[in-house]
């Protein structure tokens, strides 16, 4: 493609949207915007009304990620290690924003889902890898959501069979009406329900000074096995920044019909979601540390249901009930969002009608995937003998291992000027995203080393970290080299006026020139896949080792 800073403008009606229902008026939970509404927003009230109409994707994807797996992971961190791992949540804030801002931008500008873009720009081989990763991980994740529902029901004394059946029916029913606004209002009600965590914190009142200290200053638990701590840290990463989020938000932004001119409002929506997810995660770690610190249960995490019982034991029935209700609420929104991300992705790559604006009779394949995943997950949880606790831990940690791969493809797409035109990444975003990938890979390398060498020392870990810093610097240099090879993205951004940027859409996929993948990027992707094979193998080995240890009591 020419390096000329002027880019051709693609009218919105000639965009690449794969489903006719992805174009038209916006009907959000709290307002509507006509597709013909091009008026500028000058007053504060007009901006607030626009934000209310746009608000949804960021809040749902973030709160949906504080799901059953997150409840299990955060409460395990608090019960077993106190507040010493709170700093990991602060470190994840820029990761959350960078990754999700890139996908919301891709969605608004391209009108094409994440999976389809990977297929079209990197080929069937890499596209199939990404979709298979997503499908397996999402299917397992949905099972953990129903595990969370069953744990909450058990604590509340509600029949597991009838409760899970009711939850599955509700999750399927709200999405299959053909009314996008109805689904989003249901999801926003669940977002509101996530705030049940707040009164639990108030009732248990953990020490705020200690929380602030551990949130701001990194540290590791004293006297704990490094491999198990690293396993939990990677699980925290995996449950806070899960690969399904990338696929969900890009497709949901498209389905809501959000265009480039509303990206700044969607960024605010995303920040609101990040604040809620971090506050919820900090709250769970903190009140579990306070509840179990110095008690016989400290260091002996079982599951989120046992956490509810422990809260009742030391602080009364009401906070236990609120925690259980919040767990069920989080599991329902998680199951809905993860199932949707899978249905959207398969709808994209298989060219199926895939929109919440369509009734079930008009998008049979899309809703069959959505409902099928939910039905199978609920049935598995009701099946005796399934290792539910081990499965929950495996899913969150596997998400952490797979995240670097998803971030690499995201980074490459956001530097493709044929795809994003004037909306390509800035140099700063590229550096930050490159550093994120390097840090995530480095964490997995530490996990692998701790599995292979259980007696690894802190000095040796520091060496690994030093090598990781070097890798980060090299990755940043590599990104700069790629930018030079493709032309300076910032020139294009500066050369196009705000009005033209707001109306620029990716052309239909058939009109795009073939993607230019450099040798460096090809080698990067091959090495990354090799890393994933090794890291996933070590993860499975570690999880089996832990399972055997629990069975034998070692």
Helices and strands as residue ranges (DSSP letters): G 12-14, G 20-22, E 26-28, E 31-33, H 44-54, H 57-65, H 68-81, H 87-110, H 114-122, H 124-156, H 160-175, H 180-193, H 196-204, H 208-216, H 226-240, H 243-255, G 260-262, H 263-292, H 304-315, H 317-349, G 360-362, H 364-381, H 388-413, H 417-420, G 421-423, H 427-452, H 458-486, H 489-495, H 498-503, G 509-511, H 519-552
